[in-house]
Amino acid sequence: MITITAILETICQILTAGVAITAIALLMYTLGFSFRDRLVQTFVLILLCVMVVYVSETIAGISRTPLLIDFWLRVKWAGLVMWPAVFFHFSDTLLTLTGKPSRGRRRWLVRIIYALAVVGIALIPFKITIGELAASQQPSPYLTRTGVTFLFGIFYLVVMVLASYNLLRAISRSVTPTGKRRLMYLFAGAAAPAFTSLLFLFHGSRFFSTFPDLFWLISILGAILTGVFLVLMTYAVSFFGVPWTDRAIKSRLFRWLMRGPFVAAVVLGLTAIVRRYGETLGDPYIAYVPIAMVGSILLLEYSITLLAPRLEKSLFFGDDRENLAAIRSLEERLLTKKDLVQFLEVISSSICDRLQVSVCFIAVMNGNKVDQVIHTGDVDVLANLPSTEELIQKALENGSEPRFMFVWGEMYLVALEYVFDNQKTALLGLCGFPKPQNQELDQEDLNAVRFLTERAALALKDRALQDQVLESLSALQSEVDYIQRLRAKSAYDRQGIYLNGHPEVTQEFTDWVKDALTHYWGGPKLTNNPLLDLKIVEEASAQHEGNKTNALRAILKEAIEKTKPAGERRFTGDWLLYNILDLKFLQGKKVRDVAQRLAVSEADLYRKQRVALENVAQFIIEMERDGNHAETQPVSEQTKSTTSD
């Protein structure tokens, strides 16, 4: 029989399962954060407690065996007992974050509270912290209270009051409206599950047994508040775990919530409702159950795919919507190197078809050098032609003739040029094809060639401009991340804006430095290293007879010297990073020999080596940014042999 109480109980069970799903999903989401951040670590503990409590409550609510109900209710109580300790730990971490570190008293209080919680959990199986199972009581099964349960209730309330006091102090110390708002989210997010869990302490009271509908209504409200404030808390914590912008955090969290817990909770709810409907008909596994599951998943995923991008733009992007849309469209419209090659192949093939020539090539310029040659047709014909560099030089010297097309021997050459807004003409490439046999090009053929080569020049221009944009974005990335971290830090701690430091070195740049040092005395990782494109390498090459490889080698040596401490060289801790760089890379000694010389393990050596390489990379970035470096001497084999002694 369907009653109001049965409906409320079903809704409560669905929402309780929804909170459990949300906690698990948010925990998975948080795994992408930086676990070096203490706030993220304590937040994970809160999510684990919420997950344990609500998963256990969900399973106990649908179980029919007293043994299973008893087991899962005791697991739930383990989460409840740990909750006040985690809540106080979180408040202490947040207060420390706002510039009020513990002088020892709060730290010891955290340890004492954790110790008491561990003792309480250890006594649960012995039915001391909580008593026997009352499986047949209304409105739901519960564990009976003992004298220790009463003491735990007092402990719970006292710790919650202390934690709330710490959180209020943290909020009052925040210096910006944004910081105060996010701290309020953290306060509410942590307090909501902590205080709504008080309801579990009153399970088995006569009042709720008399008014079961009120019990289920309060439980429904508590589940809703817990789920909502957990999401708000995750949003606020995201600013500490990753260097994302506000809009990026909102967007990523929104997409994960919609595709993760929202879909899972809705599908679970519909399945439960259909199953309950089947029970009224005497068939709990009615055929509509799988239909409801599959249909709801497909419908929800389809709706999210269509509506989520529009909702994100309207909810999160605000006044920056147009700028962000332009940046996002760059990915969709980006002309990649592969796209460029395919387009130029079409151009060269079209010229061959139009003029009925055996071959056509397009040489792509990078500065005054040939970067790539795309051709269509008989490759053997190209083998008999002069080098592409000679043809390019001919095009550059062809100032007196018409620049559109000129003849060199048996070849027609077309300069692929583009006139920029500053009225400067740049040679972007060269198109060449042999003269058609037994015929001259008429005006229609010339117009077709002009039409096709103009489009080739346009594609080369777009690609060149895109490369400049991408280089600018790459150069800005580390500095923007650094500014974002300072912005987030100073929002909660007024001293955060004064923090020392530099933009973080990207892992890719550090890998380039490592590759170059690995082949320091010669090898492809040095001669083909992307660091050769740095401006300081270009400038230093003048001191090395135009040899960029030697210039990069000298700059690496200079950056390593910057890591050297003052004074005479020693093999002590303060010289460890320099000694690793010198012995392993400059002198080329084996890892085992370096570890023995420095009296460290090989594992520790690799850890310290990573730090040393990051320092070298940071010095090179600073040299590139400042545009200067010390006068470097050419590095020769004689230098190598002297260093190795």
VEXDREN-2710 file (C-alpha; in Angstrom, 1 decimal):
% VEXDREN-2710
k/r/px/py/pz
1/MET/0.0/0.0/0.0
2/ILE/1.3/3.4/-1.0
3/THR/1.3/5.9/1.9
4/ILE/2.7/9.3/2.5
5/THR/5.3/7.8/4.9
6/ALA/6.3/5.2/2.3
7/ILE/6.7/8.0/-0.3
8/LEU/8.8/10.1/2.0
9/GLU/11.0/7.1/2.9
10/THR/11.6/6.3/-0.7
11/ILE/12.5/9.9/-1.5
12/CYS/14.9/10.0/1.5
13/GLN/16.6/6.8/0.4
14/ILE/17.1/8.2/-3.1
15/LEU/18.5/11.4/-1.8
16/THR/20.7/9.6/0.7
17/ALA/22.1/7.5/-2.1
18/GLY/22.4/10.7/-4.2
19/VAL/24.6/12.3/-1.4
20/ALA/26.8/9.2/-1.4
21/ILE/27.2/9.3/-5.1
22/THR/28.0/13.0/-5.0
23/ALA/30.6/12.5/-2.3
24/ILE/32.2/9.7/-4.3
25/ALA/32.1/11.8/-7.5
26/LEU/33.6/14.9/-5.8
27/LEU/36.3/12.7/-4.3
28/MET/37.2/11.5/-7.8
29/TYR/37.2/15.1/-8.9
30/THR/39.5/16.1/-6.1
31/LEU/42.0/13.5/-7.1
32/GLY/43.1/15.9/-9.8
33/PHE/44.1/18.5/-7.3
34/SER/47.6/19.0/-5.8
35/PHE/47.9/16.9/-2.6
36/ARG/50.8/19.0/-1.4
37/ASP/48.1/21.5/-0.3
38/ARG/47.0/20.8/3.3
39/LEU/43.5/22.2/2.7
40/VAL/43.0/19.7/-0.1
41/GLN/44.2/16.9/2.2
42/THR/41.8/17.7/4.9
43/PHE/39.0/18.2/2.4
44/VAL/39.6/14.6/1.1
45/LEU/39.1/13.4/4.7
46/ILE/35.8/15.2/4.9
47/LEU/34.6/13.6/1.7
48/LEU/35.7/10.2/2.9
49/CYS/33.7/10.7/6.1
50/VAL/30.6/11.8/4.2
51/MET/31.0/8.9/1.8
52/VAL/31.3/6.4/4.6
53/VAL/28.3/7.7/6.5
54/TYR/25.9/8.0/3.5
55/VAL/27.0/4.9/1.7
56/SER/26.6/2.9/4.9
57/GLU/23.2/4.5/5.5
58/THR/22.1/3.7/2.0
59/ILE/23.1/0.1/2.1
60/ALA/21.6/-0.4/5.6
61/GLY/18.4/1.2/4.4
62/ILE/17.8/-1.4/1.6
63/SER/19.2/-4.4/3.5
64/ARG/16.8/-7.0/4.9
65/THR/19.2/-9.1/7.0
66/PRO/19.7/-7.9/10.6
67/LEU/23.4/-9.0/10.4
68/LEU/24.0/-6.8/7.4
69/ILE/22.1/-3.9/8.9
70/ASP/24.1/-4.1/12.1
71/PHE/27.4/-4.2/10.2
72/TRP/26.7/-1.2/8.0
73/LEU/25.2/0.9/10.8
74/ARG/28.5/0.3/12.7
75/VAL/30.5/1.4/9.7
76/LYS/28.3/4.5/9.5
77/TRP/29.1/5.2/13.2
78/ALA/32.8/4.9/12.5
79/GLY/32.4/7.8/10.0
80/LEU/30.3/9.8/12.5
81/VAL/32.9/9.4/15.3
82/MET/35.7/10.6/13.0
83/TRP/33.7/13.5/11.7
84/PRO/34.3/16.1/14.5
85/ALA/38.1/15.4/14.4
86/VAL/38.2/15.9/10.6
87/PHE/36.0/19.0/10.9
88/PHE/38.3/20.6/13.6
89/HIS/41.4/19.6/11.5
90/PHE/39.9/21.4/8.5
91/SER/39.1/24.5/10.5
92/ASP/42.7/24.6/11.9
93/THR/44.1/24.3/8.3
94/LEU/41.9/27.0/7.0
95/LEU/42.8/29.4/9.9
96/THR/46.5/28.7/9.2
97/LEU/45.9/29.5/5.5
98/THR/44.6/32.9/6.4
99/GLY/47.9/33.8/8.1
100/LYS/47.2/32.5/11.6
101/PRO/49.4/29.4/12.0
102/SER/49.3/27.3/15.2
103/ARG/51.8/28.0/17.9
104/GLY/51.5/24.5/19.1
105/ARG/48.3/24.5/21.1
106/ARG/45.9/24.0/18.1
107/ARG/48.2/21.3/16.7
108/TRP/48.2/19.3/19.9
109/LEU/44.4/19.8/20.2
110/VAL/44.0/18.3/16.7
111/ARG/46.1/15.3/17.7
112/ILE/44.2/14.8/20.9
113/ILE/40.8/14.9/19.1
114/TYR/42.0/12.4/16.5
115/ALA/43.2/10.1/19.3
116/LEU/39.8/10.2/21.0
117/ALA/38.1/9.6/17.7
118/VAL/40.3/6.5/17.0
119/VAL/39.5/5.2/20.5
120/GLY/35.8/5.7/19.9
121/ILE/36.0/3.8/16.6
122/ALA/37.9/1.0/18.2
123/LEU/35.2/0.5/20.8
124/ILE/32.3/0.3/18.2
125/PRO/32.7/-3.5/17.5
126/PHE/32.5/-4.1/21.2
127/LYS/29.2/-2.3/21.5
128/ILE/30.6/0.3/23.9
129/THR/30.5/3.5/21.8
130/ILE/27.1/2.4/20.4
131/GLY/24.9/-0.5/21.5
132/GLU/22.8/-3.3/20.1
133/LEU/20.7/-3.2/16.9
134/ALA/17.0/-2.3/17.2
135/ALA/16.0/-3.8/13.8
136/SER/12.3/-3.6/14.2
137/GLN/11.9/-0.1/15.5
138/GLN/10.3/2.8/13.6
139/PRO/10.8/4.8/11.6
140/SER/14.0/3.0/10.7
141/PRO/16.5/0.5/12.2
142/TYR/19.1/2.0/14.5
143/LEU/21.8/1.1/17.1
144/THR/20.7/1.7/20.7
145/ARG/22.5/4.4/22.7
146/THR/24.8/3.7/25.7
147/GLY/26.4/5.9/28.3
148/VAL/29.5/6.4/26.1
149/THR/27.1/7.5/23.2
150/PHE/25.9/10.3/25.5
151/LEU/29.5/11.3/26.2
152/PHE/30.3/11.2/22.5
153/GLY/27.3/13.5/21.9
154/ILE/28.8/16.1/24.3
155/PHE/32.3/15.6/22.7
156/TYR/30.7/16.1/19.2
157/LEU/29.0/19.4/20.1
158/VAL/32.1/20.8/21.9
159/VAL/34.4/20.0/19.0
160/MET/31.9/21.5/16.5
161/VAL/31.7/24.7/18.5
162/LEU/35.5/25.0/18.6
163/ALA/35.8/24.2/14.8
164/SER/33.1/26.8/14.0
165/TYR/35.0/29.4/16.1
166/ASN/38.1/28.7/14.1
167/LEU/36.2/29.1/10.8
168/LEU/34.6/32.3/11.9
169/ARG/38.1/33.7/12.8
170/ALA/39.3/32.6/9.4
171/ILE/36.5/34.4/7.7
172/SER/37.1/37.6/9.7
173/ARG/40.8/37.6/8.7
174/SER/40.0/37.4/4.9
175/VAL/40.8/40.7/3.2
176/THR/38.7/40.6/0.0
177/PRO/35.0/40.2/-0.6
178/THR/35.7/37.2/-2.9
179/GLY/37.9/35.6/-0.3
180/LYS/35.2/36.1/2.4
181/ARG/32.6/34.6/0.1
182/ARG/34.6/31.5/-0.7
183/LEU/35.5/31.0/3.0
184/MET/31.8/31.2/3.7
185/TYR/31.3/28.4/1.2
186/LEU/33.9/26.4/3.0
187/PHE/32.3/27.1/6.4
188/ALA/28.9/26.1/5.2
189/GLY/30.1/23.1/3.2
190/ALA/31.9/21.7/6.2
191/ALA/29.3/22.6/8.7
192/ALA/26.3/21.3/6.8
193/PRO/27.1/17.6/6.9
194/ALA/28.6/17.9/10.4
195/PHE/25.4/19.4/11.8
196/THR/22.9/17.5/9.7
197/SER/24.6/14.3/11.0
198/LEU/23.3/15.2/14.5
199/LEU/20.0/13.7/13.3
200/PHE/21.7/10.3/13.4
201/LEU/22.3/10.7/17.1
202/PHE/18.6/11.0/17.7
203/HIS/17.6/7.8/15.9
204/GLY/15.4/5.8/18.1
205/SER/13.8/8.7/20.0
206/ARG/10.2/8.4/21.0
207/PHE/9.4/11.7/19.3
208/PHE/10.4/10.4/15.8
209/SER/8.8/7.1/16.4
210/THR/5.5/9.0/17.1
211/PHE/5.9/11.3/14.1
212/PRO/7.8/9.3/11.4
213/ASP/6.8/11.7/8.6
214/LEU/8.6/14.5/10.4
215/PHE/11.7/12.3/10.7
216/TRP/11.7/11.6/7.0
217/LEU/11.1/15.3/6.1
218/ILE/14.1/16.4/8.3
219/SER/16.2/13.6/6.8
220/ILE/15.3/14.7/3.3
221/LEU/16.2/18.3/4.1
222/GLY/19.5/17.2/5.7
223/ALA/20.4/15.2/2.6
224/ILE/19.6/18.1/0.3
225/LEU/21.7/20.6/2.4
226/THR/24.6/18.2/2.6
227/GLY/24.7/17.6/-1.1
228/VAL/24.4/21.3/-2.1
229/PHE/27.0/22.5/0.4
230/LEU/29.4/19.7/-0.5
231/VAL/29.4/21.1/-4.1
232/LEU/30.0/24.6/-2.8
233/MET/32.8/23.4/-0.7
234/THR/34.4/21.6/-3.6
235/TYR/34.2/24.7/-5.7
236/ALA/35.9/26.8/-3.0
237/VAL/38.6/24.2/-2.4
238/SER/39.4/24.0/-6.1
239/PHE/41.1/27.4/-5.9
240/PHE/43.7/25.8/-3.6
241/GLY/44.3/22.6/-5.4
242/VAL/44.8/23.8/-9.0
243/PRO/45.9/27.0/-10.7
244/TRP/42.7/27.4/-12.6
245/THR/40.6/30.5/-13.2
246/ASP/37.2/31.0/-11.6
247/ARG/35.4/30.3/-14.8
248/ALA/37.5/27.2/-15.5
249/ILE/36.7/25.8/-12.1
250/LYS/33.0/26.5/-12.4
251/SER/32.9/25.0/-15.9
252/ARG/34.8/21.8/-15.1
253/LEU/32.9/21.2/-11.9
254/PHE/29.6/21.8/-13.6
255/ARG/30.4/19.4/-16.4
256/TRP/31.5/16.7/-14.0
257/LEU/28.5/17.1/-11.7
258/MET/26.1/16.9/-14.6
259/ARG/27.7/13.9/-16.3
260/GLY/28.6/12.2/-13.1
261/PRO/26.5/12.4/-9.9
262/PHE/23.5/14.1/-11.6
263/VAL/23.0/11.3/-14.2
264/ALA/23.8/8.6/-11.6
265/ALA/21.4/9.9/-9.0
266/VAL/18.6/10.4/-11.6
267/VAL/19.0/7.0/-13.0
268/LEU/19.1/5.4/-9.6
269/GLY/16.0/7.3/-8.5
270/LEU/14.0/6.3/-11.6
271/THR/15.2/2.7/-11.2
272/ALA/14.1/2.7/-7.6
273/ILE/10.7/4.2/-8.4
274/VAL/10.0/1.7/-11.2
275/ARG/11.1/-1.2/-9.0
276/ARG/8.8/0.0/-6.2
277/TYR/6.0/0.2/-8.7
278/GLY/6.8/-3.4/-9.8
279/GLU/6.6/-4.5/-6.1
280/THR/3.1/-3.2/-5.9
281/LEU/2.3/-5.4/-8.9
282/GLY/4.0/-8.4/-7.3
283/ASP/7.1/-8.3/-9.6
284/PRO/10.0/-6.3/-8.3
285/TYR/12.1/-7.1/-11.3
286/ILE/9.6/-5.8/-13.8
287/ALA/10.8/-5.4/-17.4
288/TYR/10.5/-1.6/-17.2
289/VAL/13.6/-1.4/-14.8
290/PRO/16.3/-1.9/-17.5
291/ILE/14.3/0.2/-20.0
292/ALA/14.1/3.0/-17.4
293/MET/17.9/2.7/-16.8
294/VAL/19.1/2.7/-20.4
295/GLY/16.5/5.2/-21.6
296/SER/17.2/7.7/-18.8
297/ILE/21.0/7.5/-19.4
298/LEU/20.7/8.1/-23.1
299/LEU/18.2/10.9/-22.7
300/LEU/20.2/12.7/-20.0
301/GLU/23.5/12.4/-21.8
302/TYR/22.0/13.7/-25.0
303/SER/20.3/16.6/-23.2
304/ILE/23.6/17.5/-21.4
305/THR/25.5/17.4/-24.7
306/LEU/23.1/19.9/-26.2
307/LEU/22.4/22.2/-23.3
308/ALA/25.6/22.2/-21.2
309/PRO/27.7/24.5/-23.5
310/ARG/24.9/27.1/-23.6
311/LEU/24.4/26.9/-19.8
312/GLU/28.1/27.3/-19.2
313/LYS/28.3/30.4/-21.4
314/SER/25.3/32.1/-19.7
315/LEU/26.2/31.1/-16.1
316/PHE/30.0/31.4/-15.9
317/PHE/31.5/33.5/-18.7
318/GLY/29.7/36.8/-18.1
319/ASP/31.2/39.9/-19.7
320/ASP/34.2/37.9/-20.9
321/ARG/32.0/35.7/-23.1
322/GLU/33.1/37.2/-26.4
323/ASN/36.9/37.0/-25.6
324/LEU/36.6/33.5/-24.4
325/ALA/34.6/32.4/-27.4
326/ALA/37.2/33.8/-29.7
327/ILE/40.0/31.9/-27.9
328/ARG/37.9/28.7/-27.9
329/SER/37.2/29.1/-31.6
330/LEU/41.0/29.2/-32.3
331/GLU/41.1/25.5/-31.5
332/GLU/38.4/24.7/-33.9
333/ARG/39.8/26.9/-36.7
334/LEU/43.5/26.3/-36.1
335/LEU/45.4/25.6/-39.3
336/THR/47.8/22.8/-38.2
337/LYS/50.9/21.8/-40.1
338/LYS/49.2/18.8/-41.4
339/ASP/46.2/20.9/-42.6
340/LEU/48.7/23.3/-44.3
341/VAL/50.5/20.4/-46.1
342/GLN/47.2/19.0/-47.4
343/PHE/46.0/22.3/-48.6
344/LEU/49.3/23.1/-50.4
345/GLU/49.2/19.6/-52.0
346/VAL/45.7/20.4/-53.4
347/ILE/47.1/23.7/-54.8
348/SER/50.1/22.1/-56.5
349/SER/47.9/19.3/-57.8
350/SER/45.5/21.8/-59.2
351/ILE/48.3/23.7/-61.0
352/CYS/49.5/20.4/-62.5
353/ASP/46.0/19.6/-63.8
354/ARG/45.3/23.1/-65.1
355/LEU/48.6/23.5/-67.0
356/GLN/49.1/19.7/-67.8
357/VAL/52.7/19.8/-66.3
358/SER/54.4/16.8/-64.8
359/VAL/55.3/18.3/-61.5
360/CYS/54.7/21.3/-59.2
361/PHE/56.4/22.1/-55.9
362/ILE/55.8/24.7/-53.1
363/ALA/58.7/25.6/-50.9
364/VAL/57.6/26.9/-47.5
365/MET/59.9/29.6/-46.0
366/ASN/61.0/30.1/-42.4
367/GLY/62.9/33.4/-42.4
368/ASN/65.3/33.2/-45.3
369/LYS/65.5/29.4/-45.2
370/VAL/63.4/26.6/-46.6
371/ASP/61.5/24.8/-43.9
372/GLN/59.5/22.3/-46.1
373/VAL/58.9/21.4/-49.7
374/ILE/55.5/20.1/-50.8
375/HIS/55.3/18.6/-54.3
376/THR/53.0/16.8/-56.6
377/GLY/53.8/14.8/-59.7
378/ASP/57.1/13.3/-61.0
379/VAL/59.7/13.5/-58.3
380/ASP/62.5/12.6/-60.8
381/VAL/61.9/15.9/-62.5
382/LEU/62.6/17.8/-59.2
383/ALA/65.8/15.9/-58.7
384/ASN/67.2/17.5/-61.9
385/LEU/66.3/21.0/-60.8
386/PRO/68.6/23.4/-58.9
387/SER/68.3/23.4/-55.1
388/THR/65.3/25.1/-53.6
389/GLU/67.7/27.5/-51.8
390/GLU/69.0/28.7/-55.1
391/LEU/65.5/29.3/-56.4
392/ILE/64.6/31.2/-53.3
393/GLN/67.7/33.3/-53.7
394/LYS/66.7/34.0/-57.3
395/ALA/63.2/35.1/-56.1
396/LEU/64.8/37.5/-53.5
397/GLU/67.0/39.0/-56.1
398/ASN/64.3/39.4/-58.7
399/GLY/63.5/43.0/-57.8
400/SER/63.5/44.4/-61.3
401/GLU/61.2/41.8/-62.8
402/PRO/57.4/41.4/-62.1
403/ARG/57.2/39.6/-58.8
404/PHE/54.2/37.5/-59.7
405/MET/55.9/35.1/-62.1
406/PHE/59.3/34.9/-63.6
407/VAL/61.3/32.4/-65.7
408/TRP/64.5/30.6/-64.7
409/GLY/65.7/28.2/-67.3
410/GLU/62.9/25.7/-68.0
411/MET/61.0/26.6/-64.8
412/TYR/58.2/29.1/-64.0
413/LEU/58.6/30.5/-60.5
414/VAL/55.9/32.3/-58.5
415/ALA/56.8/34.2/-55.4
416/LEU/54.3/33.5/-52.6
417/GLU/54.2/36.9/-51.0
418/TYR/51.8/38.7/-48.7
419/VAL/51.5/42.4/-48.0
420/PHE/50.8/43.0/-44.3
421/ASP/48.9/46.0/-42.8
422/ASN/52.2/47.9/-42.3
423/GLN/52.7/47.7/-46.1
424/LYS/55.7/45.4/-45.7
425/THR/56.0/42.5/-48.1
426/ALA/57.2/39.2/-46.8
427/LEU/58.3/36.2/-49.0
428/LEU/56.5/33.2/-47.4
429/GLY/57.4/30.6/-50.0
430/LEU/57.9/29.8/-53.6
431/CYS/55.9/27.8/-56.1
432/GLY/57.6/26.3/-59.2
433/PHE/56.6/24.2/-62.2
434/PRO/58.2/23.4/-65.6
435/LYS/57.1/25.2/-68.7
436/PRO/54.3/23.4/-70.5
437/GLN/55.5/21.6/-73.6
438/ASN/54.8/23.2/-77.0
439/GLN/52.6/26.0/-75.7
440/GLU/52.7/29.3/-73.9
441/LEU/50.6/30.3/-71.0
442/ASP/47.6/32.4/-72.1
443/GLN/45.9/34.9/-69.9
444/GLU/43.3/32.5/-68.6
445/ASP/46.1/30.1/-67.4
446/LEU/47.9/33.0/-65.8
447/ASN/44.7/34.1/-64.0
448/ALA/44.2/30.5/-62.7
449/VAL/47.8/30.3/-61.5
450/ARG/47.5/33.7/-59.8
451/PHE/44.3/32.6/-58.2
452/LEU/45.8/29.4/-56.8
453/THR/49.1/30.9/-55.6
454/GLU/47.3/33.8/-53.8
455/ARG/45.4/31.2/-51.8
456/ALA/48.6/29.3/-51.1
457/ALA/50.2/32.6/-49.9
458/LEU/47.1/33.3/-47.7
459/ALA/47.4/29.9/-46.1
460/LEU/51.1/30.4/-45.4
461/LYS/50.4/33.9/-43.9
462/ASP/47.7/32.5/-41.6
463/ARG/50.0/29.7/-40.5
464/ALA/52.8/32.2/-39.7
465/LEU/50.5/34.4/-37.7
466/GLN/49.1/31.4/-35.8
467/ASP/52.7/30.4/-34.9
468/GLN/53.2/33.9/-33.4
469/VAL/50.0/33.6/-31.4
470/LEU/50.9/30.2/-30.1
471/GLU/54.4/31.3/-29.1
472/SER/52.9/34.3/-27.2
473/LEU/50.5/32.0/-25.4
474/SER/53.3/29.6/-24.5
475/ALA/55.4/32.5/-23.1
476/LEU/52.5/33.8/-21.1
477/GLN/51.4/30.4/-19.6
478/SER/53.8/30.2/-16.7
479/GLU/53.4/33.9/-15.7
480/VAL/49.6/33.7/-15.8
481/ASP/49.7/30.6/-13.6
482/TYR/51.9/32.4/-11.2
483/ILE/49.6/35.4/-11.1
484/GLN/46.6/33.1/-10.5
485/ARG/48.3/31.5/-7.6
486/LEU/49.2/34.9/-6.1
487/ARG/45.6/36.0/-6.6
488/ALA/44.2/33.0/-4.9
489/LYS/46.7/33.2/-2.0
490/SER/46.2/36.9/-1.4
491/ALA/42.5/36.6/-1.3
492/TYR/42.7/34.8/2.0
493/ASP/46.0/36.0/3.5
494/ARG/47.0/39.7/3.2
495/GLN/50.7/38.7/3.1
496/GLY/50.1/36.4/0.1
497/ILE/50.8/39.1/-2.5
498/TYR/54.3/39.6/-1.0
499/LEU/55.3/36.0/-1.5
500/ASN/58.7/35.6/-3.1
501/GLY/59.1/33.3/-6.1
502/HIS/58.9/33.2/-9.9
503/PRO/56.6/31.8/-12.4
504/GLU/56.9/28.0/-12.4
505/VAL/59.0/26.3/-15.0
506/THR/57.0/24.1/-17.2
507/GLN/57.8/20.4/-17.2
508/GLU/58.4/20.5/-21.0
509/PHE/61.0/23.2/-20.6
510/THR/62.8/21.3/-17.8
511/ASP/62.8/18.2/-20.1
512/TRP/64.4/20.2/-22.8
513/VAL/67.2/21.3/-20.4
514/LYS/67.6/17.7/-19.2
515/ASP/67.9/16.5/-22.9
516/ALA/70.5/19.1/-23.7
517/LEU/72.6/18.3/-20.6
518/THR/72.3/14.6/-21.3
519/HIS/74.1/15.2/-24.7
520/TYR/76.1/18.1/-23.4
521/TRP/79.3/17.0/-25.2
522/GLY/77.4/16.1/-28.4
523/GLY/74.4/14.3/-29.6
524/PRO/71.0/14.8/-31.2
525/LYS/69.3/15.8/-28.0
526/LEU/71.6/18.9/-28.0
527/THR/71.9/19.6/-31.7
528/ASN/68.1/19.3/-32.3
529/ASN/67.0/20.8/-29.0
530/PRO/64.2/23.4/-28.9
531/LEU/66.3/25.6/-26.7
532/LEU/68.4/26.5/-29.8
533/ASP/65.5/28.8/-30.7
534/LEU/65.9/31.0/-27.7
535/LYS/66.9/34.6/-28.3
536/ILE/69.9/34.4/-25.9
537/VAL/71.2/31.4/-27.9
538/GLU/70.9/33.5/-31.1
539/GLU/72.8/36.4/-29.5
540/ALA/75.5/34.1/-27.9
541/SER/76.1/32.4/-31.2
542/ALA/78.0/35.5/-32.4
543/GLN/80.7/34.7/-29.8
544/HIS/80.9/31.1/-31.1
545/GLU/81.4/31.8/-34.8
546/GLY/77.7/31.4/-35.5
547/ASN/77.5/27.9/-33.9
548/LYS/74.2/27.7/-32.0
549/THR/75.1/24.3/-30.4
550/ASN/78.2/25.7/-28.8
551/ALA/76.3/28.8/-27.7
552/LEU/73.7/26.7/-26.0
553/ARG/76.4/24.6/-24.4
554/ALA/77.9/27.8/-23.0
555/ILE/74.6/29.1/-21.7
556/LEU/73.9/25.8/-20.0
557/LYS/77.3/26.0/-18.3
558/GLU/76.6/29.5/-17.2
559/ALA/73.2/28.5/-15.7
560/ILE/74.9/25.6/-13.8
561/GLU/77.5/28.0/-12.4
562/LYS/74.6/30.2/-11.1
563/THR/73.7/27.2/-8.8
564/LYS/77.1/27.2/-7.3
565/PRO/77.2/28.4/-3.6
566/ALA/79.8/31.0/-2.6
567/GLY/83.2/29.9/-1.4
568/GLU/85.5/26.9/-2.1
569/ARG/83.9/23.8/-3.5
570/ARG/83.0/21.1/-1.0
571/PHE/80.9/18.0/-1.0
572/THR/78.4/19.1/1.6
573/GLY/74.7/19.5/1.5
574/ASP/74.7/23.1/0.3
575/TRP/76.8/22.1/-2.7
576/LEU/74.7/19.0/-3.5
577/LEU/72.8/20.4/-6.4
578/TYR/75.8/21.9/-8.1
579/ASN/77.9/18.8/-7.6
580/ILE/75.1/16.6/-9.2
581/LEU/75.0/18.8/-12.3
582/ASP/78.8/19.0/-12.6
583/LEU/79.6/15.4/-12.0
584/LYS/76.7/13.8/-13.9
585/PHE/76.4/16.1/-16.9
586/LEU/79.6/18.2/-17.3
587/GLN/82.0/15.4/-16.3
588/GLY/79.7/12.6/-17.6
589/LYS/80.1/10.3/-14.7
590/LYS/77.8/7.3/-14.1
591/VAL/74.9/7.6/-11.7
592/ARG/76.3/5.0/-9.4
593/ASP/79.7/6.8/-9.2
594/VAL/78.0/10.1/-8.5
595/ALA/75.8/8.7/-5.8
596/GLN/78.9/7.1/-4.1
597/ARG/80.9/10.3/-4.4
598/LEU/78.1/12.4/-2.9
599/ALA/77.1/9.8/-0.3
600/VAL/73.5/9.6/-1.3
601/SER/71.2/6.8/-2.6
602/GLU/70.4/6.6/-6.3
603/ALA/66.7/7.3/-5.6
604/ASP/67.6/10.4/-3.6
605/LEU/70.1/11.4/-6.3
606/TYR/67.3/11.4/-8.9
607/ARG/65.0/13.5/-6.7
608/LYS/67.8/16.0/-6.1
609/GLN/68.6/16.0/-9.8
610/ARG/65.1/17.0/-10.7
611/VAL/65.3/20.0/-8.4
612/ALA/68.7/20.9/-9.8
613/LEU/67.4/20.8/-13.4
614/GLU/64.4/22.9/-12.4
615/ASN/66.9/25.5/-11.0
616/VAL/68.9/25.5/-14.2
617/ALA/65.7/25.9/-16.3
618/GLN/64.6/28.8/-14.1
619/PHE/68.0/30.6/-14.6
620/ILE/67.7/30.1/-18.4
621/ILE/64.2/31.5/-18.4
622/GLU/65.4/34.5/-16.4
623/MET/68.3/35.1/-18.8
624/GLU/65.8/34.9/-21.7
625/ARG/63.4/37.3/-20.0
626/ASP/66.1/39.8/-19.1
627/GLY/67.7/39.5/-22.5
628/ASN/71.3/39.3/-21.1
629/HIS/73.9/36.8/-20.0
630/ALA/77.5/36.8/-19.1
631/GLU/80.2/36.8/-21.7
632/THR/80.8/33.2/-22.4
633/GLN/83.9/31.5/-23.6
634/PRO/83.8/28.9/-26.3
635/VAL/83.5/25.4/-24.9
636/SER/85.9/23.0/-26.4
637/GLU/87.1/19.5/-26.0
638/GLN/90.1/20.9/-24.1
639/THR/87.6/22.4/-21.6
640/LYS/86.0/19.0/-21.2
641/SER/89.2/17.2/-20.5
642/THR/90.2/19.8/-17.9
643/THR/86.8/19.5/-16.2
644/SER/87.0/15.8/-16.1
645/ASP/90.2/15.7/-14.1
END
